[in-house]
Amino acid sequence: MSGRILIADDDPASAELLTYFLESQGFTVETAPDGNRALEMGTSGEFQLVILDVHMPMYDGVEVLEFLRKRHVLHPIKVIAVTGDVSQHIKRELEAGGIDSFLSKPVDLQLLRDEINRLMAD
């Protein structure tokens, strides 16, 4: 599989692990350390998928998702939320924002790969 993926996560260790794994799967990966940078990069049209941490500085994942959905109306970008916050409140906000998939941290890399393959095949 190939494609361009943006990882938006303020935790450098998480971003590094995901980057290493996804690059080993054949993807081109870039990272954004906060919500502001995630918006700049995610609205560029260069990425097929965003892996989005929910709790980040500047803009949180829910806000980033809302902006991405407004920007990519005709060809929505695929977004997977990845977070340690599994509260029903967060899940409802993400679902209302149109999230494509939701995975809890620590991320099961096999499950992540399966979700990416499913979303990129659409």
TAWO-V806972 format. One record per residue. RES is the residue in three letters. SS is DSSP state (A for helix, B for strand, O for the rest). Layout:
# TAWO-V806972
res;ss
RES;SS
RES;SS
This chain:
# TAWO-V806972
res;ss
MET;O
SER;O
GLY;O
ARG;B
ILE;B
LEU;B
ILE;B
ALA;B
ASP;O
ASP;O
ASP;O
PRO;A
ALA;A
SER;A
ALA;A
GLU;A
LEU;A
LEU;A
THR;A
TYR;A
PHE;A
LEU;A
GLU;A
SER;A
GLN;O
GLY;O
PHE;O
THR;B
VAL;B
GLU;B
THR;B
ALA;B
PRO;O
ASP;O
GLY;A
ASN;A
ARG;A
ALA;A
LEU;A
GLU;A
MET;A
GLY;A
THR;O
SER;O
GLY;O
GLU;O
PHE;O
GLN;O
LEU;B
VAL;B
ILE;B
LEU;B
ASP;B
VAL;O
HIS;O
MET;O
PRO;O
MET;O
TYR;O
ASP;O
GLY;A
VAL;A
GLU;A
VAL;A
LEU;A
GLU;A
PHE;A
LEU;A
ARG;A
LYS;A
ARG;A
HIS;O
VAL;O
LEU;O
HIS;O
PRO;O
ILE;O
LYS;B
VAL;B
ILE;B
ALA;B
VAL;B
THR;B
GLY;O
ASP;O
VAL;O
SER;O
GLN;A
HIS;A
ILE;A
LYS;A
ARG;A
GLU;A
LEU;A
GLU;A
ALA;A
GLY;O
GLY;O
ILE;O
ASP;O
SER;B
PHE;B
LEU;B
SER;B
LYS;O
PRO;O
VAL;O
ASP;O
LEU;A
GLN;A
LEU;A
LEU;A
ARG;A
ASP;A
GLU;A
ILE;A
ASN;A
ARG;A
LEU;A
MET;A
ALA;A
ASP;O
